[in-house]
């Protein structure tokens, strides 16, 4: 069994209005140290071991369902359970 953490973020070239709004709010609360905010998604998956390569399986899942490859980037961390 694998425990997988998937992190999804908008590509740098894609505007992030939600991140911009959060950054504006932080600045209005006197957190001027914040220079940029990007909002993303986080998912935890439990994946059973199989004959298939876990990296190939995760890339396929991310490309087909978990992300929009046109607008989003992803990375994942795999831990054996």
N, CA, C and O atoms as a GROMACS GRO file, in nm:
protein
  324
    1UNK      N    1   0.085  -0.117   0.000
    1UNK     CA    2   0.000   0.000   0.000
    1UNK      C    3   0.090   0.124   0.000
    1UNK      O    4   0.193   0.128   0.066
    2UNK      N    5   0.047   0.223  -0.076
    2UNK     CA    6   0.117   0.352  -0.080
    2UNK      C    7   0.025   0.462  -0.027
    2UNK      O    8  -0.094   0.463  -0.057
    3UNK      N    9   0.082   0.552   0.050
    3UNK     CA   10   0.014   0.676   0.086
    3UNK      C   11   0.073   0.783  -0.005
    3UNK      O   12   0.194   0.804  -0.008
    4UNK      N   13  -0.013   0.849  -0.079
    4UNK     CA   14   0.032   0.947  -0.177
    4UNK      C   15  -0.029   1.083  -0.145
    4UNK      O   16  -0.149   1.094  -0.119
    5UNK      N   17   0.055   1.186  -0.148
    5UNK     CA   18   0.009   1.323  -0.133
    5UNK      C   19   0.027   1.391  -0.268
    5UNK      O   20   0.137   1.393  -0.324
    6UNK      N   21  -0.081   1.447  -0.322
    6UNK     CA   22  -0.078   1.514  -0.451
    6UNK      C   23  -0.101   1.664  -0.429
    6UNK      O   24  -0.198   1.704  -0.365
    7UNK      N   25  -0.010   1.744  -0.483
    7UNK     CA   26  -0.018   1.890  -0.472
    7UNK      C   27  -0.042   1.946  -0.612
    7UNK      O   28   0.035   1.919  -0.704
    8UNK      N   29  -0.149   2.023  -0.628
    8UNK     CA   30  -0.186   2.079  -0.758
    8UNK      C   31  -0.185   2.231  -0.747
    8UNK      O   32  -0.244   2.288  -0.656
    9UNK      N   33  -0.117   2.296  -0.841
    9UNK     CA   34  -0.112   2.442  -0.844
    9UNK      C   35  -0.136   2.491  -0.986
    9UNK      O   36  -0.113   2.419  -1.083
   10UNK      N   37  -0.184   2.614  -0.995
   10UNK     CA   38  -0.198   2.675  -1.126
   10UNK      C   39  -0.060   2.699  -1.186
   10UNK      O   40   0.035   2.729  -1.114
   11UNK      N   41  -0.050   2.685  -1.316
   11UNK     CA   42   0.076   2.716  -1.383
   11UNK      C   43   0.108   2.864  -1.361
   11UNK      O   44   0.017   2.946  -1.347
   12UNK      N   45   0.236   2.896  -1.360
   12UNK     CA   46   0.278   3.034  -1.336
   12UNK      C   47   0.217   3.132  -1.437
   12UNK      O   48   0.195   3.249  -1.406
   13UNK      N   49   0.190   3.083  -1.559
   13UNK     CA   50   0.137   3.171  -1.663
   13UNK      C   51  -0.014   3.196  -1.650
   13UNK      O   52  -0.070   3.278  -1.722
   14UNK      N   53  -0.080   3.126  -1.557
   14UNK     CA   54  -0.224   3.139  -1.538
   14UNK      C   55  -0.252   3.235  -1.422
   14UNK      O   56  -0.195   3.220  -1.314
   15UNK      N   57  -0.336   3.332  -1.445
   15UNK     CA   58  -0.375   3.426  -1.339
   15UNK      C   59  -0.447   3.353  -1.227
   15UNK      O   60  -0.521   3.258  -1.252
   16UNK      N   61  -0.424   3.396  -1.105
   16UNK     CA   62  -0.485   3.334  -0.988
   16UNK      C   63  -0.563   3.441  -0.910
   16UNK      O   64  -0.511   3.497  -0.813
   17UNK      N   65  -0.687   3.469  -0.951
   17UNK     CA   66  -0.764   3.574  -0.884
   17UNK      C   67  -0.790   3.545  -0.736
   17UNK      O   68  -0.795   3.638  -0.655
   18UNK      N   69  -0.805   3.418  -0.700
   18UNK     CA   70  -0.827   3.384  -0.559
   18UNK      C   71  -0.700   3.414  -0.478
   18UNK      O   72  -0.708   3.467  -0.368
   19UNK      N   73  -0.586   3.380  -0.533
   19UNK     CA   74  -0.459   3.411  -0.466
   19UNK      C   75  -0.438   3.561  -0.452
   19UNK      O   76  -0.390   3.608  -0.350
   20UNK      N   77  -0.475   3.636  -0.557
   20UNK     CA   78  -0.463   3.782  -0.553
   20UNK      C   79  -0.552   3.841  -0.443
   20UNK      O   80  -0.511   3.933  -0.372
   21UNK      N   81  -0.674   3.787  -0.430
   21UNK     CA   82  -0.765   3.836  -0.326
   21UNK      C   83  -0.711   3.807  -0.187
   21UNK      O   84  -0.717   3.892  -0.098
   22UNK      N   85  -0.656   3.687  -0.167
   22UNK     CA   86  -0.599   3.652  -0.037
   22UNK      C   87  -0.479   3.740  -0.008
   22UNK      O   88  -0.462   3.786   0.106
   23UNK      N   89  -0.395   3.765  -0.107
   23UNK     CA   90  -0.279   3.851  -0.087
   23UNK      C   91  -0.323   3.992  -0.047
   23UNK      O   92  -0.264   4.052   0.042
   24UNK      N   93  -0.425   4.044  -0.114
   24UNK     CA   94  -0.477   4.177  -0.078
   24UNK      C   95  -0.527   4.181   0.065
   24UNK      O   96  -0.504   4.278   0.137
   25UNK      N   97  -0.595   4.076   0.107
   25UNK     CA   98  -0.645   4.070   0.245
   25UNK      C   99  -0.530   4.062   0.345
   25UNK      O  100  -0.535   4.127   0.449
   26UNK      N  101  -0.429   3.984   0.314
   26UNK     CA  102  -0.314   3.975   0.404
   26UNK      C  103  -0.244   4.110   0.417
   26UNK      O  104  -0.205   4.150   0.527
   27UNK      N  105  -0.229   4.180   0.306
   27UNK     CA  106  -0.166   4.312   0.310
   27UNK      C  107  -0.250   4.410   0.392
   27UNK      O  108  -0.195   4.491   0.467
   28UNK      N  109  -0.383   4.401   0.377
   28UNK     CA  110  -0.469   4.492   0.455
   28UNK      C  111  -0.465   4.460   0.604
   28UNK      O  112  -0.500   4.544   0.687
   29UNK      N  113  -0.422   4.340   0.639
   29UNK     CA  114  -0.406   4.302   0.779
   29UNK      C  115  -0.262   4.325   0.827
   29UNK      O  116  -0.220   4.274   0.931
   30UNK      N  117  -0.188   4.403   0.748
   30UNK     CA  118  -0.051   4.443   0.782
   30UNK      C  119   0.050   4.330   0.775
   30UNK      O  120   0.148   4.329   0.850
   31UNK      N  121   0.029   4.233   0.685
   31UNK     CA  122   0.129   4.131   0.657
   31UNK      C  123   0.199   4.166   0.526
   31UNK      O  124   0.187   4.095   0.427
   32UNK      N  125   0.271   4.277   0.529
   32UNK     CA  126   0.339   4.328   0.411
   32UNK      C  127   0.453   4.240   0.363
   32UNK      O  128   0.502   4.259   0.251
   33UNK      N  129   0.496   4.144   0.444
   33UNK     CA  130   0.603   4.054   0.405
   33UNK      C  131   0.562   3.960   0.291
   33UNK      O  132   0.646   3.910   0.217
   34UNK      N  133   0.431   3.938   0.278
   34UNK     CA  134   0.382   3.845   0.176
   34UNK      C  135   0.395   3.910   0.039
   34UNK      O  136   0.340   4.017   0.015
   35UNK      N  137   0.469   3.844  -0.049
   35UNK     CA  138   0.493   3.899  -0.182
   35UNK      C  139   0.405   3.836  -0.289
   35UNK      O  140   0.381   3.897  -0.393
   36UNK      N  141   0.358   3.713  -0.265
   36UNK     CA  142   0.273   3.648  -0.365
   36UNK      C  143   0.196   3.536  -0.297
   36UNK      O  144   0.245   3.475  -0.202
   37UNK      N  145   0.077   3.507  -0.346
   37UNK     CA  146  -0.005   3.397  -0.297
   37UNK      C  147  -0.060   3.323  -0.418
   37UNK      O  148  -0.115   3.384  -0.510
   38UNK      N  149  -0.045   3.192  -0.418
   38UNK     CA  150  -0.103   3.106  -0.521
   38UNK      C  151  -0.186   3.001  -0.448
   38UNK      O  152  -0.138   2.937  -0.355
   39UNK      N  153  -0.309   2.984  -0.489
   39UNK     CA  154  -0.400   2.889  -0.428
   39UNK      C  155  -0.396   2.759  -0.508
   39UNK      O  156  -0.391   2.762  -0.631
   40UNK      N  157  -0.398   2.647  -0.439
   40UNK     CA  158  -0.394   2.518  -0.507
   40UNK      C  159  -0.485   2.417  -0.440
   40UNK      O  160  -0.572   2.452  -0.359
   41UNK      N  161  -0.463   2.290  -0.475
   41UNK     CA  162  -0.541   2.179  -0.420
   41UNK      C  163  -0.444   2.078  -0.359
   41UNK      O  164  -0.329   2.067  -0.402
   42UNK      N  165  -0.492   2.006  -0.261
   42UNK     CA  166  -0.414   1.902  -0.196
   42UNK      C  167  -0.502   1.779  -0.183
   42UNK      O  168  -0.616   1.789  -0.140
   43UNK      N  169  -0.449   1.663  -0.220
   43UNK     CA  170  -0.524   1.538  -0.211
   43UNK      C  171  -0.438   1.430  -0.147
   43UNK      O  172  -0.317   1.428  -0.168
   44UNK      N  173  -0.500   1.342  -0.070
   44UNK     CA  174  -0.432   1.226  -0.016
   44UNK      C  175  -0.498   1.102  -0.075
   44UNK      O  176  -0.620   1.090  -0.072
   45UNK      N  177  -0.417   1.013  -0.127
   45UNK     CA  178  -0.467   0.889  -0.187
   45UNK      C  179  -0.400   0.770  -0.119
   45UNK      O  180  -0.284   0.778  -0.080
   46UNK      N  181  -0.473   0.662  -0.105
   46UNK     CA  182  -0.414   0.535  -0.066
   46UNK      C  183  -0.425   0.446  -0.189
   46UNK      O  184  -0.534   0.421  -0.240
   47UNK      N  185  -0.311   0.399  -0.236
   47UNK     CA  186  -0.306   0.322  -0.360
   47UNK      C  187  -0.246   0.185  -0.330
   47UNK      O  188  -0.138   0.175  -0.272
   48UNK      N  189  -0.317   0.081  -0.370
   48UNK     CA  190  -0.269  -0.055  -0.349
   48UNK      C  191  -0.152  -0.083  -0.442
   48UNK      O  192  -0.148  -0.035  -0.556
   49UNK      N  193  -0.058  -0.161  -0.395
   49UNK     CA  194   0.054  -0.202  -0.479
   49UNK      C  195   0.003  -0.292  -0.590
   49UNK      O  196  -0.089  -0.371  -0.570
   50UNK      N  197   0.063  -0.280  -0.707
   50UNK     CA  198   0.028  -0.365  -0.820
   50UNK      C  199   0.153  -0.387  -0.904
   50UNK      O  200   0.262  -0.341  -0.869
   51UNK      N  201   0.136  -0.456  -1.014
   51UNK     CA  202   0.249  -0.481  -1.105
   51UNK      C  203   0.287  -0.355  -1.182
   51UNK      O  204   0.396  -0.347  -1.238
   52UNK      N  205   0.197  -0.258  -1.186
   52UNK     CA  206   0.224  -0.135  -1.261
   52UNK      C  207   0.315  -0.043  -1.181
   52UNK      O  208   0.313  -0.044  -1.058
   53UNK      N  209   0.394   0.036  -1.251
   53UNK     CA  210   0.482   0.134  -1.187
   53UNK      C  211   0.396   0.243  -1.122
   53UNK      O  212   0.312   0.303  -1.188
   54UNK      N  213   0.419   0.267  -0.994
   54UNK     CA  214   0.337   0.363  -0.920
   54UNK      C  215   0.346   0.504  -0.980
   54UNK      O  216   0.246   0.576  -0.981
   55UNK      N  217   0.463   0.542  -1.030
   55UNK     CA  218   0.477   0.675  -1.090
   55UNK      C  219   0.394   0.686  -1.218
   55UNK      O  220   0.330   0.788  -1.243
   56UNK      N  221   0.394   0.582  -1.297
   56UNK     CA  222   0.314   0.582  -1.421
   56UNK      C  223   0.165   0.589  -1.388
   56UNK      O  224   0.089   0.660  -1.455
   57UNK      N  225   0.124   0.516  -1.286
   57UNK     CA  226  -0.018   0.516  -1.245
   57UNK      C  227  -0.058   0.655  -1.198
   57UNK      O  228  -0.163   0.706  -1.238
   58UNK      N  229   0.024   0.717  -1.113
   58UNK     CA  230  -0.009   0.850  -1.060
   58UNK      C  231  -0.009   0.956  -1.170
   58UNK      O  232  -0.097   1.042  -1.172
   59UNK      N  233   0.089   0.950  -1.260
   59UNK     CA  234   0.090   1.046  -1.371
   59UNK      C  235  -0.036   1.032  -1.456
   59UNK      O  236  -0.094   1.132  -1.499
   60UNK      N  237  -0.077   0.909  -1.480
   60UNK     CA  238  -0.199   0.885  -1.559
   60UNK      C  239  -0.322   0.941  -1.488
   60UNK      O  240  -0.406   1.006  -1.550
   61UNK      N  241  -0.333   0.914  -1.357
   61UNK     CA  242  -0.448   0.965  -1.280
   61UNK      C  243  -0.452   1.118  -1.282
   61UNK      O  244  -0.558   1.178  -1.300
   62UNK      N  245  -0.335   1.179  -1.262
   62UNK     CA  246  -0.330   1.325  -1.259
   62UNK      C  247  -0.364   1.384  -1.395
   62UNK      O  248  -0.438   1.483  -1.403
   63UNK      N  249  -0.312   1.326  -1.501
   63UNK     CA  250  -0.338   1.378  -1.635
   63UNK      C  251  -0.482   1.357  -1.681
   63UNK      O  252  -0.536   1.440  -1.753
   64UNK      N  253  -0.544   1.247  -1.639
   64UNK     CA  254  -0.679   1.216  -1.686
   64UNK      C  255  -0.790   1.273  -1.599
   64UNK      O  256  -0.898   1.305  -1.650
   65UNK      N  257  -0.766   1.288  -1.466
   65UNK     CA  258  -0.877   1.324  -1.380
   65UNK      C  259  -0.845   1.429  -1.273
   65UNK      O  260  -0.922   1.523  -1.255
   66UNK      N  261  -0.734   1.415  -1.205
   66UNK     CA  262  -0.710   1.497  -1.086
   66UNK      C  263  -0.667   1.640  -1.117
   66UNK      O  264  -0.680   1.728  -1.032
   67UNK      N  265  -0.616   1.664  -1.238
   67UNK     CA  266  -0.572   1.799  -1.273
   67UNK      C  267  -0.621   1.836  -1.413
   67UNK      O  268  -0.665   1.750  -1.490
   68UNK      N  269  -0.613   1.962  -1.442
   68UNK     CA  270  -0.634   2.012  -1.578
   68UNK      C  271  -0.494   2.045  -1.631
   68UNK      O  272  -0.440   2.151  -1.599
   69UNK      N  273  -0.435   1.956  -1.713
   69UNK     CA  274  -0.297   1.975  -1.757
   69UNK      C  275  -0.274   2.104  -1.835
   69UNK      O  276  -0.160   2.148  -1.847
   70UNK      N  277  -0.378   2.164  -1.889
   70UNK     CA  278  -0.362   2.289  -1.962
   70UNK      C  279  -0.333   2.404  -1.867
   70UNK      O  280  -0.256   2.494  -1.900
   71UNK      N  281  -0.394   2.401  -1.748
   71UNK     CA  282  -0.384   2.513  -1.654
   71UNK      C  283  -0.306   2.482  -1.527
   71UNK      O  284  -0.262   2.573  -1.457
   72UNK      N  285  -0.289   2.354  -1.496
   72UNK     CA  286  -0.234   2.318  -1.365
   72UNK      C  287  -0.108   2.232  -1.376
   72UNK      O  288  -0.091   2.153  -1.470
   73UNK      N  289  -0.022   2.248  -1.278
   73UNK     CA  290   0.093   2.161  -1.258
   73UNK      C  291   0.066   2.076  -1.136
   73UNK      O  292  -0.018   2.110  -1.052
   74UNK      N  293   0.136   1.965  -1.126
   74UNK     CA  294   0.121   1.882  -1.007
   74UNK      C  295   0.255   1.820  -0.970
   74UNK      O  296   0.347   1.809  -1.050
   75UNK      N  297   0.260   1.779  -0.844
   75UNK     CA  298   0.370   1.699  -0.794
   75UNK      C  299   0.312   1.609  -0.688
   75UNK      O  300   0.205   1.637  -0.635
   76UNK      N  301   0.381   1.503  -0.658
   76UNK     CA  302   0.331   1.412  -0.556
   76UNK      C  303   0.445   1.356  -0.474
   76UNK      O  304   0.560   1.353  -0.518
   77UNK      N  305   0.410   1.311  -0.354
   77UNK     CA  306   0.501   1.244  -0.263
   77UNK      C  307   0.444   1.106  -0.235
   77UNK      O  308   0.326   1.092  -0.205
   78UNK      N  309   0.529   1.006  -0.244
   78UNK     CA  310   0.486   0.868  -0.223
   78UNK      C  311   0.555   0.814  -0.097
   78UNK      O  312   0.676   0.831  -0.077
   79UNK      N  313   0.474   0.749  -0.014
   79UNK     CA  314   0.526   0.689   0.108
   79UNK      C  315   0.467   0.547   0.118
   79UNK      O  316   0.346   0.528   0.103
   80UNK      N  317   0.552   0.450   0.143
   80UNK     CA  318   0.499   0.314   0.161
   80UNK      C  319   0.432   0.302   0.296
   80UNK      O  320   0.486   0.345   0.398
   81UNK      N  321   0.314   0.244   0.295
   81UNK     CA  322   0.237   0.230   0.420
   81UNK      C  323   0.280   0.102   0.491
   81UNK      O  324   0.228   0.071   0.599
   0.00000   0.00000   0.00000
